[in-house]
């Protein structure tokens, strides 16, 4: 298989910019620099969300007081404070990977 021409053909169908001449894009490891950062960020966000959700599990998924506390302590301040501070305020402790690990073990 002529990977160079196959890749150039497929890339040319969907890409916004052309390939740089005399390069071998099909042989690069873009997933190690681009995609991995996306996956890592997604998993990081999921681990935080699962830890935040433990408060709802503990107090009841429809508990209005917990929902209001989440709204006031996490959503309302938004980007005015570091995310870690918002999370710790809501949880009353530093976040952990415990809920994430439990999910992975299911």
N, C-alpha and C positions, 0 to 999 in steps of 0.2 A: 504494500500500500504506500502510495506517495503521500505521506502525512503533511508535508509542506503545502502541496496544492489542495489537498482535501481541507485542511484547516483554513487556508486563505479563502477558499470558496465559501465555506460555511460562515466564517467570520465576516466576509464581505456582504453576506445576505442580511445581517442583523446589526452590524457595528455602525456607530455614528461616525467614527474617524477611521481612515484607512490604516492598514498595517504599515509599520516602518519597513522600508526596503532592507533586504539582506539581513533579516533577523529570523529567528526560529521560535516563534511564539508558542507553537505547539509543545515545545520542550521545556517551557518555563514552569515554575512552581507557584503560580499566582495564588493558589488556594492556601499557601502557607503565609502569605502576607495580607491578602484581602479577605477572603472568605473566613479564615480562622478568627479574625478579629470580630466579625459579625456574629459568628457562632458563640464566641466567648462572651460577648456583650449580651446576647440573648440568654445564655445560661446564667450569667451573673444576675440579670434582671429577674429571671425566673426564681432564682434562689432567694432573692430579697422578697419577691411577691409571696412566695410560699411561707416565708417566716412571718411576714405581715399577716397573712391569712390565719396563722395560728391563734391570733387574738380573737378572730371571728369564730374559729372552731371552739375555743375555750369558752367564749361568752354567748355563743349562739349566732348562727349565720345571719339572722335577721334582727339581732340586738341593736336597737336604735342608738343606745348610748355608745356602743363601740363604733358604729358607723359615724356618728357625729364627732367622736374623738378623732377618728381617722380623717374626716373631712377638715376639722379644725387644726389638727397637728401635722398633717402631711399635705393634703391638697391645697388648703388655703395659703400656707406660706410659700408653696411652690419653690421657685428658684431663689427666694430671698435668703435662704440658709442652705448650708451643705446638706445633701441628701442623707448622709450618715447621721447627722444631727436630728433630722426629721424622723428617721426610722427609729433611732434610739429613744426619742421622746415618746413616740407612739407605743413602742414595745416596753418601755421602762427598763431596757437593758440593751447592750450591744447586740446586733443581729448575729445569728449563727447559721451554719450550714445544716443544722440538725433536721429541719423540715425538708430541705432539699435531699438530704441523704435518705430520709424515710421514703420520699417519692421515688427515688432511684431504686430502692429495694423492693418496691411493689411489683 
